[in-house]
Amino acid sequence: MNARRVTQLLGNWRRHGARQGAVDLAAGIRLLILDGRIPAGDALPPERELAAALDVSRTMVAAAWERLRADGLVVSRRGAGSWAAIPAGVTPREPPEDAATIDLARAASHALPGLTAAAEAALPRLAAELGTHGYYEQGHPELRERLARRYTERGLATTPDQILVTSGGHAAFAMALRLFTGPGDRVLIEQPTYPNALEAIRAAHTIPVPVAMVDDGWDVEGVEAALRQSAPRLAYLIVDFQNPTGHRLDEPGRQRLAAAFRRARTPVVVDETHVELDFDAANAPLPFGAFHGDVVLAAGSASKSHWGGLRLGWIRAPSDIITRLVVGRRGMDLGSPVFEQLVLAQLLDGPPEPLLERRALFAGQRDVLVTELRARCPDWTFTVPDGGTSLWCLLPQPVSSRIAAVAQNYGVRVAPGSFFTPHGGMERWLRVPFTHPGDILREATRRLAAAAASVAECGAPIADNGLIPVT
Ligand SMILES: Cc1ncc(COP(=O)(O)O)c(C=O)c1O
């Protein structure tokens, strides 16, 4: 990260008089690293350049760096420069399960009404399947046909041979990782991003290259620079109601980013898990694949639109990539369950009302959460998204892990900002989903506000970033 960008991010960093300059500068940089706006692992500008950009003495920058080194937030090596870092020291553990606890860590909801009826309607189709071997490595033809039709309706002409059915959207990304990367390869991601995608990147022994999101969405120049500097083998983006920020990339942004990936010849997995949770569907942008689709793999999922228990997702990509994915799949699994595929095909064929009702329900729940948070946590700020599942809240202090730890004592489980980054940080951010009914959201906000108040009063111990399952 260059000196100009750090200066921009720092903003008005002086809190005290000129004699406290190093303290204030260290505090400003510390916050940026813990927030993830300077991702851990990023190179920091040389002292001389930063001093010039900030118009301060080099001694002051050196003193600030010294403080940050002492806290483990900056690591330096003679001749090689300095990097942002997050100090180690967290031990994972399983959280206690308790029926009275409200789970805000999973941004997921119950099944769409009509699922039982769709299952009943799919039964005769199943009977016809029972005489076959039941292996559909690319997915059941009926479901691929329905999914292709949905892409065509959304403005991206698609044929069934461009669809591969997977066991969930997450498995779709894991398959793409297997096809395009090997150990040690780099994978470009947004920061913050979906925690399980980070797990998949780790499990594939690949290296995340985070590009920080900015206040209103994507830092297109930052992505272009990361493509030039890091030459990633694959990229992973969530351009529709990004998890966790809720941002949606507009068409000019899609055009520009897709062109950058094409120039760099970097295939990009675009996670569309939330695309159908669109409260303003009339104004939906064209799918990312409509722009330079030869490098775009759309990873879709039925989990948020219909039900996570179906465990069905898909990839939409050029047919030659689909063929390679089908071959690669043999090292992993040999297809997805036929009955669930028939049920989903039935649901996609059915009337649109249940999905329209789900959108209206989620929009209403979002409004409840917005009202409750504004009333109970007035110093938290957030952008109200037009879809998706969550609010991404900016706290006045870097205490989100503390709040998440204390919240469990108040009967609510929530995912702190640090879960959404490869190296921790983002301590001023908390994701609060609106996937529960309004009365539960009211109670959850009351508990969350009580937990936050207790952290503000007494400064609770730093959370152990436990294995809270997040979706
Ligand atoms: C962005 C994103 N991708 C993927 C998934 C997982 O999808 P699936 O249940 O289809 O594997 C989720 C679930 O929350 C998600 O938010």
PDBQT file of the ligand as one rigid body, heavy atoms in Angstrom, charges set to zero:
ROOT
HETATM    1  C1  LIG A 501     -21.516 -15.750   0.106  1.00  0.00    +0.000 C 
HETATM    2  C2  LIG A 501     -21.886 -17.163   0.406  1.00  0.00    +0.000 A 
HETATM    3  N1  LIG A 501     -21.434 -18.143  -0.376  1.00  0.00    +0.000 NA
HETATM    4  C3  LIG A 501     -21.740 -19.435  -0.143  1.00  0.00    +0.000 A 
HETATM    5  C4  LIG A 501     -22.538 -19.784   0.910  1.00  0.00    +0.000 A 
HETATM    6  C5  LIG A 501     -22.822 -21.232   1.140  1.00  0.00    +0.000 C 
HETATM    7  O1  LIG A 501     -23.751 -21.674   0.208  1.00  0.00    +0.000 OA
HETATM    8  P1  LIG A 501     -24.232 -23.175   0.198  1.00  0.00    +0.000 P 
HETATM    9  O2  LIG A 501     -25.093 -23.397   1.403  1.00  0.00    +0.000 OA
HETATM   10  O3  LIG A 501     -25.005 -23.263  -1.079  1.00  0.00    +0.000 OA
HETATM   11  O4  LIG A 501     -23.033 -24.056   0.171  1.00  0.00    +0.000 OA
HETATM   12  C6  LIG A 501     -23.043 -18.793   1.759  1.00  0.00    +0.000 A 
HETATM   13  C7  LIG A 501     -23.861 -19.137   2.910  1.00  0.00    +0.000 C 
HETATM   14  O5  LIG A 501     -24.104 -18.344   3.768  1.00  0.00    +0.000 OA
HETATM   15  C8  LIG A 501     -22.705 -17.450   1.500  1.00  0.00    +0.000 A 
HETATM   16  O6  LIG A 501     -23.147 -16.456   2.277  1.00  0.00    +0.000 OA
ENDROOT
TORSDOF 0
